[in-house]
Amino acid sequence: MEDDSFQIVRLTGPGRGAVATVALEGAGAARAVAACFGISPDRLAAVLPVDAPRLRRLFDAKDDTEEDLVVVRLSADRFRLHGHGGEVAVDRTVCLLEEQGGRSIDADRWIEAEHDGTTRGEARRLLAHAPTLKTARILLDQFHGRLDEAFARIDRDIAAEDFEAARQQIDRLLALAPLGIHLTRPWRVVIAGPPNAGKSSLINAMLGYRRAIVNQTAGTTRDAVEAETAVDGWPITLIDTAGLRETADPLESAGVERTDASLQSADLRLLVFDSSLPIGDAELELIEQHPDAIQVWNKSDLPADRDVLKDRPGPVVSAQTGDGIDGLFEEIARRLVPEDPPPGTAVPFTDRQVEWLMQRNRQLSE
């Protein structure tokens, strides 16, 4: 019945984990917990005091399985269940609760409703999707109010007609916006260059496992191959692309076109060259087209053409031996995040927040 319903929310992100947390909220939550854990309803308050975690066993009569969970009662009709993070264990718990009349809802929707679209709500929602500890730390700072404090300071400065202070604060936050937007949206790092420069071998070396196909035949890579990893705690998507050269092969030509498109949309470009070969006009043209790219001089394990490396910036690496890969990672991290914000820094992390700052900027310019 309507007034005895309750919501079931899986608060931890999808996938396997050590621990998973399920929230129960609503008038029927206490009845469901009592039924699932074999507790007499009139003794529930004594068995599960508020804010006192208790280990309880959940029994599934359908297959005679048991699951130990830590149950925390937050109030009369609000509970948190903490148990094994495996998908099967979580699904079983949720299924048993649904049989008691619970309704599963998406965690993002639940958080948005609870926080009514606030900055803290946005941070809490995205925390479940943070791919690294470093990005989670920054989002946690925003959940604890750092960005709200910065926004309030800007409005106070504007109200006090201290426009210069407001403008400086807005500029600082907008400078951090590219970092904030990529806390849960990995930077796209495109690896491009002439055929057989070792791009596929390089991406495998950077990932630490074989993800891209390696073949000595020019034109082997015709489709972009993507893989996610982290560099110094920052999430990135590495994109291995077709070798750039003039070709009459329609399939290879289509791959080259996709490479061009990937380069245009990339957050960072790695141009990979074979350091053992002389550099030609095509390579020089590629460098000229992408002056902001990182030039990577691969195959340092082979005798190098010294004229190639002379006055050429960028890491010298060997995808075969791993030499220079750490230096390449350092350069990628430096390019993506020139300055790592210290703990407690306000960082805008959604398009809505960036638009709020830009609106205030326009207001100050009027």
C-alpha positions in Angstrom: 0.0 0.0 0.0 1.1 3.6 -0.7 1.8 4.7 2.9 3.7 1.4 3.6 6.1 1.7 0.6 9.8 2.3 0.8 12.7 3.0 -1.6 15.7 0.8 -2.3 18.8 2.6 -3.5 22.2 1.0 -4.3 24.6 3.8 -3.2 27.8 2.2 -4.3 28.8 2.3 -8.0 28.2 -0.6 -10.4 30.6 -3.4 -10.7 32.4 -5.6 -8.2 33.8 -4.1 -5.0 34.8 -5.1 -1.5 31.7 -3.6 0.1 28.4 -2.4 -1.3 25.9 -0.1 0.5 22.1 -0.2 0.0 19.8 2.5 1.4 16.2 1.8 2.5 13.9 4.7 3.2 10.2 5.0 3.7 7.4 4.0 5.9 7.7 0.3 5.1 11.4 0.1 5.6 11.3 -1.0 9.2 8.8 -3.7 8.5 10.9 -5.0 5.6 14.1 -5.1 7.6 12.4 -7.0 10.4 11.0 -9.5 8.0 14.3 -10.1 6.0 16.4 -10.4 9.1 14.1 -12.4 11.3 13.5 -9.7 13.9 10.2 -9.3 15.7 8.7 -5.9 14.7 8.1 -5.0 18.3 11.8 -5.6 19.2 13.3 -3.9 16.2 14.2 -0.7 18.1 16.0 -2.8 20.8 17.8 -5.0 18.3 18.8 -2.2 16.0 19.3 1.0 18.1 19.7 4.2 16.1 23.3 4.8 14.8 24.5 1.5 16.3 25.8 -0.9 13.5 24.7 -4.5 14.0 25.8 -7.6 12.1 22.8 -9.5 11.0 22.2 -12.5 8.7 20.0 -12.3 5.7 18.4 -15.7 4.7 17.1 -16.4 1.2 14.7 -19.4 1.4 14.6 -19.8 -2.4 18.1 -21.3 -2.5 19.0 -21.7 1.2 21.7 -19.1 1.0 22.7 -16.7 3.8 24.4 -13.3 3.6 26.0 -11.4 6.5 25.3 -7.7 6.4 26.0 -4.8 8.7 22.7 -3.0 9.4 22.6 0.6 10.5 19.4 2.3 11.5 19.5 6.0 11.0 16.0 6.8 12.1 12.6 5.1 12.4 12.3 4.5 8.7 15.8 5.0 7.3 18.4 2.1 7.1 21.7 1.4 5.5 22.8 -2.2 4.7 26.6 -2.8 4.1 27.6 -6.2 2.7 29.8 -8.0 0.2 30.3 -5.9 -3.0 29.8 -8.8 -5.5 27.0 -8.3 -7.9 25.3 -11.6 -7.0 25.2 -10.7 -3.3 23.9 -7.2 -3.9 21.2 -8.5 -6.4 20.0 -11.1 -3.9 19.7 -8.5 -1.1 17.8 -6.0 -3.4 15.5 -8.8 -4.7 14.5 -9.9 -1.2 13.7 -6.3 -0.3 11.7 -5.8 -3.4 9.6 -8.9 -2.4 8.8 -7.0 0.8 7.3 -4.2 -1.3 10.3 -2.0 -1.9 10.8 -0.1 -5.1 14.3 0.2 -6.5 15.3 3.6 -7.8 18.4 4.9 -9.5 21.0 6.4 -7.1 21.5 9.5 -9.2 17.7 10.3 -9.2 17.6 9.7 -5.4 20.5 12.0 -4.7 19.1 14.7 -7.0 15.8 14.6 -5.2 17.4 14.6 -1.8 19.6 17.6 -2.6 17.3 19.4 -5.0 19.9 20.0 -7.7 22.4 21.7 -5.4 26.2 21.7 -5.9 26.6 19.2 -3.0 24.0 16.9 -4.7 26.0 17.1 -7.9 29.2 16.2 -6.1 27.6 13.4 -4.2 26.1 11.9 -7.4 29.4 12.1 -9.3 31.4 10.6 -6.4 30.0 7.2 -7.3 31.5 7.6 -10.7 35.0 9.0 -9.7 37.5 6.7 -11.4 40.5 7.5 -9.1 41.2 8.5 -5.5 42.6 11.9 -6.6 39.4 12.8 -8.5 37.2 11.5 -5.6 39.2 13.7 -3.2 38.4 16.8 -5.2 34.7 15.9 -5.5 34.6 15.2 -1.8 35.9 18.7 -1.1 33.0 20.1 -3.2 30.5 17.9 -1.4 31.8 19.4 1.8 30.9 22.9 0.5 34.1 24.4 -0.9 32.5 25.4 -4.2 29.3 26.7 -2.5 31.5 28.8 -0.3 33.3 30.2 -3.3 30.0 31.0 -5.1 28.7 32.7 -2.0 31.8 34.8 -1.7 31.4 36.0 -5.3 27.8 37.0 -4.7 28.9 38.9 -1.5 31.6 40.7 -3.4 29.2 41.7 -6.2 26.6 42.9 -3.6 29.3 45.0 -1.9 30.3 46.3 -5.3 33.8 44.9 -4.9 33.8 43.9 -8.5 37.6 43.3 -8.8 37.6 40.7 -6.1 34.6 39.0 -7.6 36.2 39.0 -11.1 39.5 37.5 -9.7 37.6 34.7 -7.9 35.6 33.9 -11.1 38.8 33.8 -13.2 40.5 31.4 -10.7 37.5 29.1 -10.8 37.1 29.2 -14.6 40.8 28.3 -14.9 40.1 25.1 -12.9 37.0 24.3 -14.9 38.8 22.1 -17.5 40.1 20.0 -14.7 36.8 19.8 -12.9 34.9 18.7 -16.0 37.3 15.8 -16.5 37.1 14.5 -12.9 34.6 11.9 -14.2 34.9 12.5 -17.9 38.4 11.2 -18.9 40.7 13.4 -21.1 40.9 12.0 -24.6 44.6 11.5 -25.5 45.0 10.6 -29.2 48.1 8.8 -30.4 48.9 9.5 -34.0 51.8 9.4 -36.4 53.2 7.8 -39.6 52.7 4.0 -40.1 55.1 1.7 -38.2 56.2 4.4 -35.8 55.3 2.0 -33.0 52.0 3.6 -31.9 50.2 0.4 -31.1 53.3 -0.9 -29.3 53.5 2.3 -27.4 49.9 2.2 -26.2 50.4 -1.4 -25.0 53.5 -0.3 -23.1 51.6 2.6 -21.5 48.7 0.3 -20.5 50.9 -2.4 -19.2 49.1 -5.1 -21.2 48.3 -5.9 -24.9 45.3 -3.9 -25.9 46.2 -2.8 -29.5 47.2 -5.1 -32.3 50.8 -4.9 -33.3 51.8 -5.8 -36.9 54.8 -4.8 -39.0 52.6 -4.3 -42.1 51.9 -0.6 -42.7 48.2 0.3 -42.5 47.3 -2.5 -40.1 45.5 -0.1 -37.7 42.5 1.2 -39.5 40.0 1.7 -36.6 40.7 3.8 -33.5 41.3 1.6 -30.5 40.4 3.1 -27.1 41.5 2.1 -23.6 41.1 3.9 -20.3 43.9 4.3 -17.7 45.1 6.9 -15.3 48.2 9.1 -15.3 49.3 10.5 -12.0 45.7 9.9 -10.7 44.0 11.7 -13.7 41.7 9.6 -15.8 42.5 9.4 -19.5 41.3 7.6 -22.6 44.2 6.6 -24.9 43.2 6.4 -28.5 45.4 4.5 -30.9 44.8 5.6 -34.5 45.5 4.6 -38.1 48.9 5.7 -39.5 48.9 9.0 -41.3 50.0 8.7 -44.9 48.8 9.0 -48.5 47.1 5.8 -49.6 44.9 4.4 -52.4 43.4 1.7 -50.1 39.8 2.9 -49.4 39.7 1.1 -46.0 43.0 2.6 -44.9 42.0 6.0 -46.3 38.9 5.9 -44.2 41.0 5.1 -41.1 43.2 8.1 -41.9 40.1 10.3 -42.1 39.0 9.0 -38.7 42.5 9.8 -37.3 42.1 13.4 -38.5 38.8 13.6 -36.8 40.1 12.2 -33.6 43.0 14.6 -33.6 40.7 17.6 -33.9 38.5 16.5 -31.0 41.4 15.4 -28.7 42.2 17.1 -25.4 45.9 16.1 -25.9 47.8 14.8 -28.9 50.8 12.5 -29.0 52.7 12.5 -32.3 54.8 9.3 -32.4 57.8 9.1 -34.7 60.5 6.4 -35.4 63.7 8.0 -34.0 65.8 5.5 -36.0 64.6 6.9 -39.4 65.2 10.3 -41.0 62.3 12.7 -40.6 60.6 13.6 -43.9 58.3 16.3 -45.2 55.1 14.4 -44.1 56.4 14.2 -40.5 57.4 17.9 -40.5 53.9 18.8 -41.9 52.2 16.8 -39.2 54.3 18.7 -36.5 53.4 22.0 -38.1 49.7 21.1 -38.1 49.7 20.3 -34.4 52.3 22.5 -32.7 50.8 21.9 -29.3 51.2 18.1 -29.5 53.7 16.1 -27.5 56.3 14.8 -29.9 57.2 11.2 -28.9 60.4 9.8 -30.4 60.0 6.0 -30.2 62.4 3.0 -30.8 65.2 4.4 -28.7 66.4 0.7 -28.4 67.4 1.0 -32.0 70.4 3.0 -33.3 69.0 6.5 -33.6 69.3 9.0 -36.5 70.9 11.8 -34.5 69.7 14.4 -36.9 66.2 13.4 -36.1 66.6 14.0 -32.4 68.7 17.1 -32.7 66.7 20.1 -31.4 63.5 18.1 -31.2 61.5 18.5 -28.1 59.6 15.6 -26.5 60.2 12.3 -24.7 62.5 9.7 -26.2 61.1 6.2 -25.5 61.2 2.6 -26.3 57.9 0.8 -26.4 59.8 -2.5 -26.5 61.9 -2.0 -23.3 59.8 0.6 -21.5 62.6 3.1 -21.3 61.3 6.7 -21.1 57.6 5.7 -20.5 57.6 7.2 -17.0 58.9 10.5 -18.4 56.2 10.4 -21.1 53.6 9.9 -18.3 55.0 12.9 -16.4 54.8 15.1 -19.5 51.2 14.0 -20.2 50.2 14.8 -16.6 51.9 18.2 -16.7 50.1 19.1 -19.9 46.7 18.1 -18.7 47.0 19.5 -15.2 49.8 22.0 -14.9 49.1 22.6 -11.3 47.5 20.0 -9.0 45.0 21.9 -6.8 45.8 21.5 -3.0 43.2 19.8 -0.8 40.3 22.1 0.0 40.4 24.0 -3.3 37.0 25.0 -4.8 36.7 23.4 -8.3 33.7 23.7 -10.6 32.9 20.3 -12.1 29.7 20.5 -14.1 28.6 22.5 -17.2 25.9 24.1 -15.0 28.4 25.5 -12.6 30.7 26.8 -15.4 27.6 28.6 -16.9 26.9 30.2 -13.5 30.4 31.6 -13.4 30.2 32.8 -17.0 26.8 34.5 -16.3 28.4 36.4 -13.3 31.3 37.3 -15.6 28.9 38.8 -18.1 27.1 40.6 -15.3 30.4 42.3 -14.3 31.2 43.3 -17.9 27.9 45.1 -18.4 
